[in-house]
Every structure is written in C-alpha cells, then in structure tokens.
C-alpha cells in the first residue's frame, strides 16, 4: 500500500489541531474520514503515528519525528505552488493562517483583516489570537504579528512600527500610596507585570544623553497576568503600577482612569512586526497581506491619533 499526499496533510492537521474532532472541523470533513486517512497512512508507513485512548490522541515518537520533518516540506510545497500561481495572475487562494497577540489583534487588526478578506474573496483566513509566541512552522502559520523583541532569528520580519511604553497607575493608587519621584523609588511600589516572564523581573530605563548607560531596576511584581487588557484593568482597579504599551493605555489615560507615572523615565519602545518563516518562495498571500498591513500602520499610528 502506498502513502497518499492527502493522508499526510490530514496527519499534519490532526497534530496542529490536537485531535481528530478539531481537525475535522478545520478541514470540513467527517471524523470518520479523518480517522480512515490516519489509519491508511500508518498502514502505508508501517508505523503507529498515534497512541489512542478513549480520552485523547497522543503522537508516538515516530509520529512526532514524522511531523517535524513533514511540516517544513509541506510549507515549501504550498509556497512554491502559490508563488507560481501569483506570477500567473491568479487571485489569492488557499488559506492564510495568522497568529497575533490577543489585545492588539482585537483592537486594531479586526478592520484590517475584514477589508483584506473582502478584497480577496477566494482566500480563506484563519486568525488565532494568542499572547504566547508560537512556533510558526510547527503550528502551520503563514505569518505572525509580534510585539517586543524579535528573538527568533530564523524568522523573516517586516517592521510595522513602534509603540511607546507608558508607566501608569490609577488616581486611587496614587492617592493611597503616593507616586514615585524617581526610578529608584519604583522598587518600593507594587507593580503589575506581564506573564511568560519571571516575577521580580527587571524593568529597563534609558538614560538621557549620548553614552549614558541604561538603568535596570528589579521591581516587585505581586501580580502577573498573561494578557495586556487584564494588566490594564488591574491597574485601573488600583492594584499597582503597570508598564503598558501605549495602544492599551491610551484610552484609560484620556479618560482619567489611569495617570502617568514618571513620564520622563523612558523605556525602550516595543517593536511591532510581521514575521514569517524564511523560505525561497514567499507566497503571494503572505506578501499581499503584509503589504496591506504596511499601508495601515503609517504615522500617525491608530492609538497616536487619539492623543489629547
């Protein structure tokens, strides 16, 4: 029995979705069809790809190794075919999978994605809102939106812009505990920090003037959260001082629910970028989407337009 390309694609989708039911929903196929394709592939390869139980489906060592080898190959096949299609003048087709931070994606990407989808009716879009940095290749994503340090050097990046950081707290917190008069005094205050980093982390501040060294301060993070909206709302509730990207803090600052803390203490801005796997052929759907994003993220950036 020979393996079939559709069976390999189905296997990869099951791995990405975490199960047969979720993969069937994504592929618009029945669970029985998905199960049959997986069984046929196992028979053709002569190995078990999954350990099956009544509750879950776990990849075997062979299944995990096969997945790691197949994902980049399938990505390359898809990009090569779509690149050729784009040169021949065809409309954008297939599926564009994007991962984006939750708060930023909901606040600013919704209208952009909606208009892009309207302009390309033959293209399917799958948008995952996720604050963790996911592995684009392993997750089967065409591109991701990243805010902060671009630590994965294996990815290509197109810079969309920068977003200032704003230290802030509620008027109630300031009345109850006072405001720090210097960066050093921040260590005496309760701070709210972003999860996926260690508590008691360092906040870094830039000194004014050429050649001056930056200041790194260990702050006391009694509360950490894995979502920017949650951090902002906790700061509004008076639970501590937060360092937020301006796009999250702008509205609450304008409304007086948050007030600036040490406005002259400058933290390095966040870089906002579209990232995608390095490849010989960048698919037209990826190029077109990034180009459309670049048209939207031009000075002034959306949150800067609301400054009072």
JOZITA-V336645 format. One line per field, one symbol per residue. ss: DSSP state (~ for helix, > for strand, _ for the rest). phi: phi as a letter, one per 40 degrees, with the letter a starting at -180 (. if undefined). psi: psi as a letter, one per 20 degrees, with the letter a starting at -180 (. if undefined). Layout:
ss->???
phi->???
psi->???
//
This chain:
ss->____~~~~~~~~~~~~~__~~~~~~~~___~~~~~~~~~~~~~~~____>>>____>>>_~~~~~~~~~~~~~~~~~~~~~~~~~~~______>>>>>>>_~~~~~~~~~~~~~~~~~~___>>>>>>>______~~~~___>>>>>_______>>>>>>>>>_>>>>>_~~~~~~~______~~~~~_>>>>>_______>>>>>________>>>>_>>>>>>__~~~~~~~~~____>>>>>~~~~~~~~~~___>>_____>___>>>>>>>>______~~~~~~~~~~~~~____________
phi->.ccbcdccdcdccccccgiccccccccfbccccccccccccccccgbccbcbacbabbccdccccccdccdcccccccccccccdcccgcccbgbbbbbadccccccbcdcccccccccbccbcbbbbcacccccccccgccabbbbhccccccccbbccibbccbcaacdcccccbgbccacdcdccbcbbbccgbccfcccbbcccgcgcccbbbcbcbcbbabacdccdcccccgcicbbbcdcccdcccccgcbbcbfccccbdcccbacbaccacbccdccdcccdccccccbcccdcccccc
psi->pqqqghhggggghgghijrgghhhghilrqhhggggggghggghhkqphqpqrhhropqrhgggggghhhghghgggghgghggghhjjqrprbpopppqqggggghihghggghghhimijpqpoppophqoqogghikqhrqpqobpnhniiqqqophaqpqqpprrqhgghhhirqqirhhihiiqpqprpajrqrkrpppqpqqqpiqqqpppoqonhpqqjphgggghhghikiapqoqqhhhigghghijhqqqpmiiopqpqpppqpqqqpqhopqhhggggghhghhgmqqqqghhijp.
//
